[in-house]
Amino acid sequence: MKCLAFDTSGELCSIALLVDGEILVREEVVGNRHTERLLPLLAELCAEAGLTSSQLDGVAFGAGPGAFTGVRIAASAAHGIALAHDLPVVAVSSLAALALGGWRHTRIPRQLATLDARRGELYWGLYRVDPITELVHEVSADKVGAPDTIKIPPEFDPWAALGRGWEAHAAALTSRLSPLAVDIGQCRFPHATEVAHLGAAKLLTGHGTAPEMALPIYLRAPV
């Protein structure tokens, strides 16, 4: 399985290439300069792997939620490569990818993944990671809202909390949701490594789609 993956839903420009279980990665914190850095990083990655886009089995992208422009950039890159080479595409929730990264760092299966949505709100989702397969299962659908909209099922404990949403709203969230295992140091952004893992799992089970069916996740109207 050769799966190319992108995530540009935040300040991190992240590209990963999963080749038969081995992962190659290029990442830079670029702010809003994704369009400048995405293609050069992709060229570096393909050169290191000795692959061309035509040799891929599929493409996955972090579909959001996140910065609208960044989400569109990842979707456009994935769609363009897929259309050029007749490849299937998988749209992966950026919060699901963040949750998988959180599991890999904390080894706590239940993850509250958050990203800063600005306007006093955050994107958030509750996920359970299978420790054996590292597949990510949705406990609640991704949402956008103020910190007081987050509700964690009391029967599922413990939880780990991570991401830029927690970082941006630490005071409000800590007062409502403590005690949680909070770790944002290594888990601030979604990474293409986890997008590739989740995307490849979908491709292997025949769940890739045509590019026009793999849509971004905005949660609120793009501006």
N, C-alpha and C positions, 0 to 999 in steps of 0.2 A: 504494500500500500504506500503510495506516494501522495501525500496531502499537503498542499500549501495553505497557510492560514495567515490572516491579518487581524489585528485589532488596533483601531485608531479612535476608539470611543472617548479617550481622554487625552491628556498631554503626552502620553507615551505612544510612540510609533513602534509597533511590535509586529514582526514578521517571523514566522516559523515554517520550517519544512520538515515534515515527518516522513522518513524514508525507511520502511521496513523496521519500524521500532526505534530507529535512531533519530534524534532531533537536532536540527541546526537552527540557530536563532540569530536575528539581528534586531537590536532595540536601541532607541534613543529617546530621551525626553525632549520633545521638539516644540511644545506649546501648541501653536496653531500653524506650524510649518509642515504639516503632513504631506501636502502636495509636493513640496520641495524634496523631501527625504525618502518618500516611500519607494519610488522607482530605483534610485541609487542603491538603497539597502536591498531591494529585491534582486538587483543585478549581482551584487556581492554574494548574496546567499546562493543563487543559482550557480554562480561560478565556483563557489566552494564545493557545492554538491556535484558539480559536473553534469547538471541536468538542464534541460530546457522545459518550458511550460508545456510543450506538446507531450512530454513523457509523464505528466501527472495523471493520477487517477481521479482527482477531484480537488475542489477548492472550498475552504471554509472561511467565514469571516465573522468577527464580532459584530453582531447586528444591533447592538445597543441593548438597553437604553444608554444614553450618554450624550456627548456634545453632538448636536445635529449635523454640523459640517463634517466632523470626524467620522460619524457613522456612515454618512453618504460616501465619503472617500473610500472606506473599506468595502462598502457594497459595490461601488463602481469598479474598483480594482478587481474584485472577485468576479463580477459579472463580465468585465471585459476579457479577462483571461479565459473564462469558461466559454464564452461565445466564440472566441477565436479558435478554440481547440475542441469544441463540442464536449465539454466536461460537465459533470454534475456539480451542484453547489449546495452547501449546507449553511444556513443562517443559524449561528449559535448565540444564545443570550450572553451578553457581556457579563451579566451578573452571575450566570451559571459558571462561566469561565473563572470569574473571581472566586466563587465558592470552591471550585476545585483547587485553585491555588491556595486558598485558605486551609483546606484539608491537608494539602501536601506540606504546609508549613506548621500547622498546629496539631495535626492528627486528631482533631475533633470532627466527627462526621457531620454534625448539624451546624450549618453556617448561615449567619445573617450577613448577606452581601449588600453593601451600600455604595452609592456613588453620589457625588454632589450634583443636584439638579438646579442649584441656584434658586433665586426668588424665595429663599427661606425654606426650600423643599429638598428632598433627596429621593433618588431612585433606590428601591430596596426589594429584595427577594429572599425568601427562606428556602433553603435547599438541604437535602440529605445526600451525602456522598457515600457510595458503596465502598468500603475499605478494600475489597478484593478486586473489583473491576475498575474502580475509580470512575464509574458512571455517576452522573449527577441527576438526582430526582427532585422534582419541584414539589415543595411542601405547600407553597402559596405562589400564585402568579406574581410576576414582576409588577410593581406598583410605583407610583410617584405620589408624594404627599409630604406634609409637614411631619416633623419628628413624632408628634403625638399620634400619628396614624399607624405606627408600627405596633403590631400585636403578635406576640410570640406564644404559641400553644404551650400551656404550662406543663403538659404531660411529656413534652420533648425537652430533655435536659441532660447534659449541659449544651449550650450554644457557644459558638465563637462568633465574634463580630469583627468586621474588617471593612476596609475600603475608605475612599475619600469622603463618602457621605458621613461616616462616623467622625472622621477627622474634622469636617466642617461644622458638625452639630454635636460635638462631644458633650458639652454641658447639658443640653436638653436631653440627649439620649442616655447619658449616664444616670441622670436623676430618675428616669423612668424605668430603665432596663437593667440596672445593676442587680446582682453581680453577673457579668458575662466575662468570658475570656476575650478581651479586646486585644487585637494585634494588627496594627496598621503599618508597622515599620517595614515589613517585607511584602505586604499585601495591599498596597495603595491602589493599584491599577489592575485591570484584566490584562493577561498576557496571551500572546498568540500561541505559546506552547500548549496552554490548556484548551484554546480554541481548536488547535490541530488535533488534540487527543479526542475531544468530544465530536469534532467533525468527522474524523476517520472512523469512529465507532458507528456513526450514522451511515457513512458511505459503505462500510463493510456489510451492513444489513440492508442495503438497497434503498436507503432513505434520502439519498441525494435528490435534488430537484433540478428542473430547468432554471436558468438564471432569473427569469421573470417571476418565478414563484418564490424565490428566496428574498424576502423583503426585510428592510430595517424595522427595528422595534423603537418607536418614538415615545409612546405612552402619553404624550401631549402633542398638540399641533406644532409642526416645525415652524420656525420663524426665520 
